[in-house]
Amino acid sequence: MPFQPHHPRHPRHPRHPRHRRISQKIGTRLTTYLTECESGEEVIVLSVNAGYRAKTRLANLGIVPGVKVKKMKNAPFRGPIEIKVKGSSLVLGRGLASRIIVSRNNSCT
């Protein structure tokens, strides 16, 4: 029987950070997190970097990969973020919004 590492920090463990698949580079000019976008900017959701329950909650709200999201406004003092998805206004906490990876479709400024 082959050796099965039990600790997530072990290099051969399947949940070791080296084994995570990220299909895009975060922090490029066209790929960023939802919290880093400007107010009024329209972006496309690429993925959600969160757990099962958070992904399910966002999917129930209509935030799935490929959908267009418009960031309406930021609350002051690092508060929640208001977005518009498919004609509905939603308010997300900054922690959850910071896990949504988006693509800026044509704003290369």
Buried (B, 14 or more C-beta within 10 A) or exposed (E): EEEEEEEEEEEEBEEBEEEEEEEEEEEEEBBBBBBEBEEEBBBEBBBBBBEEEBBEBBEEBBBBBEEEBBBBEBEEEEEBBBBBBEEEEBEBEBEBBBBBBBBBEEEEE
